Amino acid sequence: MENYTANRDRTLPFKVKLCYSVGGFGKSLPTVMLMAYSLYFYNNLCGIDPLIVSTVILIARIWDFANDPLMAILVDRTRSGIGRCRIWLKYFSVPAGIAFALCFVMPDFAASGKVIWFIAFYVLQDMVGTATLVPINTMLGRITTNDAERAGINGMNGIFGLLANLVGGSFTLPLIQLFGGGSELRGFAWVGILYGGLFALSNLIVYWGTKGYDPVDEPLQNPKVRKEHVPAGESIKALVTNIPWLMCVGMYFFIMVAMGIYSGSQLYYFQFNLGNTGLYSIVNALTLFCSLAVYLFQKSAIKHLGCGRVGMIGALIMFAGFFVRFVSGDSSIVILLAGTIIGSFGQVLTVSVVMLMVLNAGIYGEWKTGVTHEAVLVSVYSVSYKIGATIATPIAGFLLSMVPWTEGAAVQEQSVLNLFFYENTLLPAAGGLFALVFAYFYYRYEKRFPEMRRETAERKAAQNR
């Protein structure tokens, strides 16, 4: 194991890949639980005003824009004998699990006390959770530099994420009924404790399984060559001049905005335009299978084509699937299902390689500026996801306010139906088209990554003599 740092391009043991991938379950389960049940729990069961709930959640998302990069700077500056990422998992996995559990354990306080409890632990779990999320994401770029290995691990990680979505979406309510004994509050408390425990356990499995594979940063023999800590301003300057990374951020941002609005309007579309809400569940199940199919063959595709070309192909497929639906006007169920399957497959394929593209963009950054900022690269990528997902809802609300939407009405005006149709067809097609453009410009730089990596290694070798 002592030679691992110098040979990070080799094939990883299956145990390491499996243990790291289990972290995908821990990353996804709290997100699914909080997104699906926060408003219901805090408003319906705890009696907190929905405006307060929505405001706190929005503020937490806004805080992420600063919290994630700040956490990333800490990770990049961390030096320890067990690696710069694993040490955070060692000390913060259990606190993160406890903080998450306490979000769904509501004491019998007065109304003001419940609001204070909600604010305190919702914000706390977000901050402490970031102390595990950023290191886990960053670790993928540290345990291996082999693109095929990264792709395989990313695929396994995605499958565990799908498992978390299945558990959170399908088993939460039955477990609440089972544990609650007639009390939903008690049921939520026990489910929160269970999920918090699974969250902490999955992070600890990553910590245990990657022992010796998170490289320990050794100081250069010539200490005058590089500062141990790069100033934040210098790191930010290096970041904003990293063109491939900017392409990744733009690509992910437009997809998340388009798909966020699409997801938020789907049920409306099936209810009011098609009059068939049962089809909504079928489409979501098909989308899940598309995700599974992508993760199963992703490694092979990246190995033969590279991340940039896979991203371009996925974006093109996404555009084609939804654009066919738009042009045909969803004239039949067959076209609707086929277009959705094709478009969703392309969208998942594109999103699944963005993380790998971001990690490889670090090659350009170090080659151009000499600054290594793995965690910052990954954290701001995650922020682009959060920004896209956050502003999608306000945009959808603004668009709905522009048409004569009548809440509670069984039949809506044609302009309202047109809006739902565009949000379910043309908008995701546009997201795919924008992603295609960004992926193309990324690919133009990706072709030079091997050369950049070689030149960087030669400079380091010369400096270290």
Disulfide bonds with the S-S distance in Angstrom:
none
